[in-house]
Amino acid sequence: MRPAASSATRIEALTNLEHTEFRWLPALALFLVLLSAPSGNAWAVEIPGERAPHFSPVGAPQGRAGVLPDFAGIQQVRARKLSFFKFLLPLVQLENQRLSETRRRLNYIHDHVRFRRDILSRDRLWLAMVAEEFGVGLPDPGDPAFWRLIRLRVDTVPEELVLVQAAMESAWGTSRFAQEGNNLFGQWCFSPGCGIVPQERPIGEVYEVASFNTVHESVVSYMRNLNTGRAYRDLREIREGMRLDGSRPDPAAIADGLTSYSERGPAYIEVIRSMLRKNAEVIDEAKSLLVDAGRRQERS
């Protein structure tokens, strides 16, 4: 298993956007611009008698859910894989739930724009926050390019793909970077002290392997990287194409967009696809066990 740092991805600067026409504004200035929208503007008027659908907040895991177990102590290979997937899957589902609910609310607001209906003031402020989080810039509801870009970026990542990449990059949760920095995906950072310096880092390089307070933070950062990084635009285009066709995003197909994730390029993608095939049954078992556990908890 090659070290995580050698196939790591860079946490790209937010200024590396796909569409240069969208410019970042400081958060305060962004809110001031939106709050100053004149009455009668489609952004400013609330709709009498109508309410937006409820979108429940999704928070960080509680307790020890984000603390990495000692997977190296599990000797039996299948048992170690199952334990790894059972631990990580709820964290992946948590972030995917947040992304899914965010996308639903975006669609709700977009429907109001398409049917020339006014947008609630709280929704326009929320839209500004989402646009900033995903590096889209100042929201322009009348611009189809804005909606296309934000829909490309605000979407879930197939659970199976996240699980096998984490297994690949962290040696099933046993790598130094996983154990010391909760980094399961080999992500880099570039500020001194932001992470762990790899022993094999070439002279003159300044990158470090990012450290996270919890594994959940690592999952969130990884998904943000796939959803906003310039290197993964193809992945997002493939995923959106499946959405438009009405099909569920397929992890093996979406993996085509990971060429830049590793210096190994296409060979890396083939390894990921092989891992998807070989671990499909274990992943399904992990899902079933978690569903059963949830049902027992509901009955208790």
C-alpha positions as CSV (number, residue, x, y, z in Angstrom):
1,M,0.0,0.0,0.0
2,R,1.6,3.2,-1.0
3,P,1.8,5.9,1.7
4,A,-1.2,8.3,1.8
5,A,0.9,11.3,1.1
6,S,2.1,10.0,-2.2
7,S,-1.4,9.9,-3.6
8,A,-2.8,12.8,-1.7
9,T,-4.9,15.5,-3.1
10,R,-4.3,19.2,-2.5
11,I,-6.9,21.2,-0.6
12,E,-7.2,23.7,-3.4
13,A,-7.4,27.5,-2.8
14,L,-11.0,28.7,-3.0
15,T,-10.0,31.1,-5.7
16,N,-9.4,28.2,-8.1
17,L,-12.9,28.2,-9.5
18,E,-14.1,26.7,-12.7
19,H,-15.9,29.9,-13.8
20,T,-13.8,33.0,-13.3
21,E,-16.8,35.3,-13.8
22,F,-17.9,34.5,-10.2
23,R,-15.9,36.5,-7.7
24,W,-15.5,36.1,-4.0
25,L,-16.9,38.8,-1.7
26,P,-16.2,38.9,2.0
27,A,-19.1,37.5,3.9
28,L,-20.1,40.8,5.6
29,A,-20.1,42.6,2.3
30,L,-22.1,39.9,0.7
31,F,-24.8,40.1,3.3
32,L,-24.9,43.9,3.1
33,V,-25.5,43.7,-0.7
34,L,-28.3,41.3,-0.3
35,L,-29.9,43.0,2.6
36,S,-30.0,46.2,0.6
37,A,-32.2,44.7,-2.1
38,P,-35.1,47.1,-2.7
39,S,-38.6,46.2,-1.9
40,G,-40.4,44.7,-4.8
41,N,-37.1,42.9,-5.8
42,A,-37.7,39.2,-6.3
43,W,-35.2,38.7,-3.5
44,A,-36.9,40.9,-0.9
45,V,-40.6,40.0,-0.7
46,E,-42.0,37.2,1.3
47,I,-44.8,35.1,0.0
48,P,-48.1,35.5,1.9
49,G,-49.6,32.2,3.0
50,E,-46.7,30.0,1.8
51,R,-44.0,28.3,3.8
52,A,-40.7,26.7,2.7
53,P,-40.3,23.0,3.3
54,H,-38.7,22.1,6.6
55,F,-35.0,21.3,6.4
56,S,-33.7,19.9,9.6
57,P,-30.2,20.9,10.6
58,V,-27.5,18.2,10.5
59,G,-24.8,18.5,13.0
60,A,-21.5,16.9,13.9
61,P,-21.5,13.4,15.4
62,Q,-21.6,13.3,19.2
63,G,-19.6,11.3,21.7
64,R,-16.8,9.1,20.3
65,A,-18.3,8.8,16.8
66,G,-15.4,10.8,15.3
67,V,-12.6,9.0,17.2
68,L,-10.7,6.5,15.1
69,P,-10.6,3.0,16.5
70,D,-7.5,0.7,16.5
71,F,-8.2,-1.2,13.3
72,A,-4.7,-2.6,13.3
73,G,-5.6,-4.7,16.4
74,I,-8.2,-6.6,14.3
75,Q,-6.3,-9.6,12.8
76,Q,-9.0,-11.2,10.7
77,V,-9.1,-9.3,7.3
78,R,-12.8,-9.4,6.7
79,A,-13.6,-8.5,10.3
80,R,-11.2,-5.5,10.0
81,K,-12.9,-4.4,6.7
82,L,-16.4,-4.7,8.2
83,S,-15.4,-2.8,11.3
84,F,-13.8,0.0,9.2
85,F,-16.9,0.3,7.0
86,K,-19.3,0.2,10.0
87,F,-17.4,3.0,11.7
88,L,-17.1,5.3,8.7
89,L,-20.5,4.8,7.0
90,P,-22.5,6.8,9.5
91,L,-20.1,9.8,9.1
92,V,-20.5,9.6,5.3
93,Q,-24.2,9.4,5.6
94,L,-24.3,12.3,7.9
95,E,-22.5,14.6,5.4
96,N,-24.5,13.2,2.5
97,Q,-27.7,14.0,4.4
98,R,-26.5,17.6,4.8
99,L,-25.7,17.9,1.1
100,S,-28.9,16.3,0.1
101,E,-31.0,18.6,2.2
102,T,-29.1,21.6,1.0
103,R,-29.7,20.5,-2.6
104,R,-33.4,20.1,-1.9
105,R,-33.7,23.6,-0.6
106,L,-31.7,25.0,-3.6
107,N,-34.2,23.3,-5.9
108,Y,-37.1,24.8,-3.9
109,I,-35.6,28.3,-4.3
110,H,-34.8,27.6,-8.0
111,D,-38.5,26.6,-8.6
112,H,-39.5,30.0,-7.3
113,V,-37.2,31.7,-9.7
114,R,-38.3,29.6,-12.7
115,F,-42.0,30.4,-12.0
116,R,-41.3,34.1,-11.4
117,R,-42.3,33.9,-7.7
118,D,-40.8,36.0,-4.9
119,I,-38.2,34.5,-2.7
120,L,-38.3,34.7,1.1
121,S,-35.8,37.0,2.7
122,R,-34.4,34.2,4.9
123,D,-34.0,32.1,1.8
124,R,-31.9,34.7,0.0
125,L,-29.6,35.0,3.0
126,W,-29.3,31.2,3.2
127,L,-28.5,31.1,-0.6
128,A,-25.7,33.6,-0.1
129,M,-24.2,31.4,2.6
130,V,-24.4,28.3,0.5
131,A,-22.9,30.1,-2.5
132,E,-20.0,31.2,-0.4
133,E,-19.4,27.8,1.1
134,F,-19.2,26.2,-2.3
135,G,-17.1,28.9,-3.9
136,V,-19.7,30.1,-6.3
137,G,-19.6,33.8,-5.4
138,L,-22.4,36.4,-5.4
139,P,-25.8,34.7,-6.1
140,D,-27.5,35.8,-9.3
141,P,-30.9,34.1,-9.4
142,G,-31.5,35.3,-12.9
143,D,-28.4,33.8,-14.4
144,P,-28.8,30.1,-15.5
145,A,-25.0,29.7,-15.2
146,F,-25.2,30.3,-11.4
147,W,-27.8,27.6,-11.0
148,R,-25.8,25.1,-13.1
149,L,-22.6,25.7,-11.2
150,I,-24.1,25.5,-7.7
151,R,-26.1,22.3,-8.6
152,L,-22.9,20.8,-9.9
153,R,-21.2,21.5,-6.6
154,V,-24.0,20.8,-4.1
155,D,-24.5,17.1,-4.3
156,T,-23.8,13.8,-2.5
157,V,-20.9,11.5,-3.1
158,P,-21.7,7.8,-3.4
159,E,-21.1,6.1,-0.1
160,E,-19.2,3.2,-1.7
161,L,-16.8,5.5,-3.4
162,V,-16.0,7.3,-0.1
163,L,-15.5,4.1,1.8
164,V,-13.1,2.5,-0.6
165,Q,-11.1,5.7,-1.2
166,A,-10.8,6.0,2.6
167,A,-9.6,2.4,2.8
168,M,-7.2,2.9,0.0
169,E,-5.7,6.2,1.2
170,S,-5.5,5.2,4.9
171,A,-4.5,1.5,4.7
172,W,-7.9,0.7,6.3
173,G,-7.5,3.3,9.0
174,T,-4.0,2.2,10.1
175,S,-1.7,4.7,8.4
176,R,0.3,7.3,10.4
177,F,-1.8,10.1,9.0
178,A,-5.0,8.4,9.9
179,Q,-3.9,7.5,13.5
180,E,-2.2,10.9,14.2
181,G,-4.3,13.3,12.2
182,N,-7.7,11.6,11.6
183,N,-6.9,12.0,7.9
184,L,-8.4,9.1,5.9
185,F,-8.1,10.6,2.5
186,G,-4.5,11.8,2.2
187,Q,-5.5,15.5,1.8
188,W,-2.7,18.1,1.8
189,C,-2.5,21.5,3.3
190,F,0.0,24.3,2.8
191,S,0.3,26.4,6.0
192,P,3.2,25.6,8.3
193,G,1.9,23.5,11.2
194,C,-1.5,22.7,9.5
195,G,-0.8,19.0,9.5
196,I,1.9,16.3,9.6
197,V,5.1,16.5,7.6
198,P,5.6,13.3,5.6
199,Q,9.0,11.7,6.2
200,E,9.5,11.3,2.4
201,R,8.6,14.9,1.5
202,P,11.1,16.2,-1.1
203,I,13.4,19.0,-0.2
204,G,11.9,22.3,-1.1
205,E,8.3,21.2,-0.8
206,V,6.1,22.9,1.8
207,Y,3.0,20.7,1.9
208,E,1.8,18.8,4.9
209,V,-0.7,16.0,5.3
210,A,-3.7,17.8,6.9
211,S,-4.7,17.0,10.5
212,F,-8.3,17.0,11.7
213,N,-9.8,17.1,15.1
214,T,-12.2,14.3,14.2
215,V,-12.7,11.8,11.4
216,H,-16.0,13.5,10.6
217,E,-14.0,16.7,9.8
218,S,-11.9,14.7,7.4
219,V,-15.0,13.3,5.6
220,V,-16.5,16.8,5.3
221,S,-13.2,18.2,3.9
222,Y,-12.8,15.3,1.4
223,M,-16.4,15.8,0.1
224,R,-15.9,19.6,-0.2
225,N,-12.7,18.9,-2.2
226,L,-14.5,16.7,-4.7
227,N,-17.5,19.2,-4.9
228,T,-15.5,22.4,-5.4
229,G,-11.9,21.5,-6.5
230,R,-11.1,22.4,-10.1
231,A,-9.4,19.0,-10.6
232,Y,-12.7,17.2,-10.1
233,R,-14.9,19.1,-12.5
234,D,-15.2,15.9,-14.7
235,L,-16.4,14.0,-11.7
236,R,-19.2,16.5,-11.0
237,E,-20.2,16.6,-14.7
238,I,-20.5,12.8,-14.7
239,R,-22.6,12.8,-11.6
240,E,-24.9,15.6,-12.8
241,G,-25.3,13.8,-16.1
242,M,-26.6,10.8,-14.2
243,R,-29.0,13.0,-12.2
244,L,-30.4,14.5,-15.4
245,D,-30.9,11.0,-16.8
246,G,-32.9,10.1,-13.6
247,S,-30.4,7.5,-12.5
248,R,-28.6,7.0,-9.2
249,P,-24.9,8.2,-9.5
250,D,-22.8,5.1,-10.0
251,P,-19.6,5.0,-7.9
252,A,-17.6,3.1,-10.6
253,A,-18.6,5.5,-13.3
254,I,-18.0,8.6,-11.1
255,A,-14.5,7.3,-10.4
256,D,-13.6,8.3,-13.9
257,G,-13.4,11.9,-12.5
258,L,-10.6,11.0,-10.0
259,T,-7.7,11.0,-12.5
260,S,-6.1,13.9,-10.7
261,Y,-6.5,12.4,-7.2
262,S,-3.3,10.5,-7.5
263,E,-0.1,10.9,-9.6
264,R,-0.9,7.3,-10.7
265,G,-3.7,8.7,-12.9
266,P,-5.8,6.0,-14.7
267,A,-4.1,3.2,-12.8
268,Y,-5.4,4.7,-9.6
269,I,-9.0,4.6,-11.0
270,E,-8.6,1.0,-11.9
271,V,-7.5,0.2,-8.3
272,I,-10.6,2.0,-6.9
273,R,-12.9,0.1,-9.2
274,S,-11.3,-3.1,-8.3
275,M,-11.8,-2.3,-4.6
276,L,-15.4,-1.4,-5.3
277,R,-16.0,-4.9,-6.8
278,K,-14.1,-6.8,-4.2
279,N,-15.6,-5.1,-1.2
280,A,-19.2,-4.8,-2.4
281,E,-20.5,-7.6,-0.2
282,V,-18.7,-6.3,2.9
283,I,-20.1,-2.8,2.3
284,D,-23.6,-4.2,1.9
285,E,-23.2,-6.2,5.2
286,A,-22.1,-3.1,7.0
287,K,-25.2,-1.2,5.7
288,S,-27.5,-4.0,6.8
289,L,-26.0,-4.1,10.3
290,L,-26.3,-0.4,10.7
291,V,-30.0,-0.5,9.6
292,D,-30.7,-3.3,12.0
293,A,-29.0,-1.4,14.8
294,G,-31.1,1.6,14.0
295,R,-34.3,-0.4,14.2
296,R,-33.4,-1.9,17.5
297,Q,-32.7,1.6,18.9
298,E,-36.1,2.8,17.7
299,R,-37.8,-0.1,19.4
300,S,-35.9,0.4,22.7
